[in-house]
Every structure is written in structure tokens, then in C-alpha cells.
Amino acid sequence: LWQQEVLGDAADPESLHARQLDHWTGALAGLPEEHALPTDRPRPAVASYRGAVVSAEAGAAVHAGLAALARERHATPFMAVQAAFAALLTRLGAGTDLPLGCPVDGRDDEALHDLVGLFVDTVVVRADTSGDPAFTEVLDRVRDAVLDAHAHRDLPFDALVERLNPPRSPGRHPLFQIAVA
């Protein structure tokens, strides 16, 4: 109810809901239907929900270097990790337009700070690695995409999917197949 009150009616072009729908419609126009990663087996016709978590650890020196680079580019270490991951995906053949799912907290309103519960939604961070850019340029692009996504994160993800109505397949998620958390 709180979210509906804040967002307003999607039919009202002046509402936050309508403005954010318009933003995301433009931001995700022409989104690739799926990542084209080289795989050891074909994508199943119907999703098995047997995904995988890939973890990576870095030592203190690597973390310090990553944090320093991020700070130099006015980004966060998480943005730098997203940029590095986008660069890796491009090198692996996933293309240069990479929609990455990213969880965001939903506790913007002070009234939610003391509540118990999960207030998480998902945004799409569209990483652009086109044009053979230097890593710092990829980081700048990812930083801008993350900031833009966070500035428009009030819209519930299901409302975005409903509005965009991307081609559906029972074998994959409609907006992204890789999430970075």
C-alpha cells in the first residue's frame, strides 16, 4: 500500500510510476533477448532453475587496488566488480550489450528502517562494453548505468516486465540471465 501511494497510478502520466516506466522503456529499448555465452551444453527448452553461484575471493592488496581505482573514478568497489565482470563476459563472447540483474534494497523511506522483513527488488544494469574501451571507460559506463538504475529503482520489477513485455521463453528470464550481487 505504501509503495502504491508513493508511486501513484500508472495511468497518470505525471505519477512517479508512469515517469519511471517511461524511463525504463527507453533505457532498455533494444535489449538483447539472451546472453550468448559459450556453454558446454545447450540451454534447456524449459528452465530447470538449476543455476549456479560463482564466488571469487581477492586478497587485501587486490581489494585495496580495486577500491582505489573505484574511488579515483567516483565509483564504488561493487561497480568496479560489475565492470570487471562485464569485461570478462564480453571476452567470453556474451556481446557488448550486457543486461545484468542487480538486487537493490527497498528501504528508502525512513518508516521502513525499523521494520523486520525483506525489502529487496531487482534492477537491470545495462553494461556497455562496445568500441574496445579501456577498463576505466567500462567502469565509467557501468558507474553511470548503476547510478541511473538506482535513481529509477522505485518501480517494482514485475511492473517493468509487464510494461516491456519482452519475448518470453520458458528456458530463460525475460530481461537478464546473469545477476551480480
N, C-alpha and C positions, 0 to 999 in steps of 0.2 A: 504494500500500500504506500509506504514511504517513497519507494522508487517511482511508482506511478505518479505520485503527487509532484515529485521533483521534475520528472521528465515531461509531464503533460501528455496531451493527446497527440498521437502521431498524425492525425488528420489536420491538426492546427499547424500551418506552415511556420508559425512563429515559436512553436514549442521547442524545447531542448531536444525532445525525441525526434522531431522532424528535421531539425538542423543537423543532428548527429547522423541520422540516416542519410541525409544528403551528402554529408562529408564522406562517410564510409563508402557510399555508392561511387563517388568519384575516386577516392583513394584506392579502391580495389577493382576498378574497371580494368578489364583485360587480364585478370588474374589467371595464371596457369591452372588448368584443372587438376594436375597432379605433378608431384616431383618425379623426374625421370632419372632416378638413381640406378646405377648398375646393381643388379641383385643376383643372388645365387639361385633364385627360383622365381617363377612368375608371381605376380600379385594375384591373390585368390579372387575368385569371382564374387565371393561374399566375405566380408570382413570376419576374421576369426577372433579379433580382439586380443590376439597373442602378440602384442607389441613387445618392445624391449626397452630397457633403460640402459643407456650407455653412460657410465660415470668416468670422470677423469680427475686426477689429482695433480696438483702442482705444488712444488716446494715453496718455501718462503721467498726465495730470491725471484722466482718466476712471478709469484703474486705481486711482489714489490715492483717489479718492472712493468707488469700489466697495469697495476694501479697508477703508476707514474705516467705511463702513456695515456691512460684514460683521462687522468687529471689534466694533462697537457692539452688534450683535445676537448676539454669540457664535457667529458662523458663519465659514466660510471664503469667500474670493473665489469659489471654484468653486461653492459653494452659492448665492451671490448671482447668479451667471450662470445657474444652473439655475432659480432663482426668476424671473429676468427672462425666461428662455426660456418657462417655464410661463405667465407672464402674457401673453406675446406669442401663444403658441399659443391661449390662451383667447380673446384678442381676434380671432384669425383664424377662430374657430369650431370649435375642436377640443374644446370642452366644458370642464368644470371638474374632471374626474377624469382626470388625465393620467399614465398609466404610462410612465415614461421609463427606458430601459435605461441602465445606467451601469457601465463597467468598474471592477473592483476588483482590487488586487494580491492575490496569494495567498502572500505571504511572511511570514506571521505567526510561523512557527516559526523560531527562530534557526538551526536546522540548514540552512535554505534560503537564508540570506543569502549564502553564498559559492558557491552553485550557479549555473551558467550555464543559462539557459533561460527560457521564457515561463511565468510563473505568474499568469495572469490569468483571472478569471471575470467573470460579469455578475450584477448585482443589479437589481431593479426598484425605482425610487424613485417612489412614488406621490404626485405633486404635487396638492394640493387647492387650487383657486382659487375655490371656491364662496363665495357670500354677498357678493360685491362687496367683498373685503377691501382694505385699504391694502397697498401693496407690502411694508411692514415685516412685516405679518401673513403674507403669502405667503412671505416669506423665513423667518420663524419656522417655518412649517409645513414648508417644504422642508428646513430645517435638521433638524427633528425626524425627518422621513422618511428623510433621508440617514443620520443617526446610527443610527436603528433598522435600516436596511438593512445598514449596516456592522457592527452588533452581531450580525447574523444571517447573515453572509456566508460562513460555513464550508460551508454546504450547496452542493454542486455544482448549477449551474443546470439541468443535464439532469435531475437528480433532482427538482427543483422542478416542472419542466414535466411530468414523468411523473406526479407526485402530483396536481397540479392538473388535469391532463388537460383543458385548455381546448378549446373548439370549434376545430377545425383547418380551415384553408383553404390551398390551395396558393398563394394570392395574397398571403399576409401571415404575419408572425411571430406565434406564438400569444399572447405576453404583452405585447409592445410593438412599435411600428413606428418609433419615434423613439428614438435613443440620443444621449446627451450625453457627450462625452469631452473 
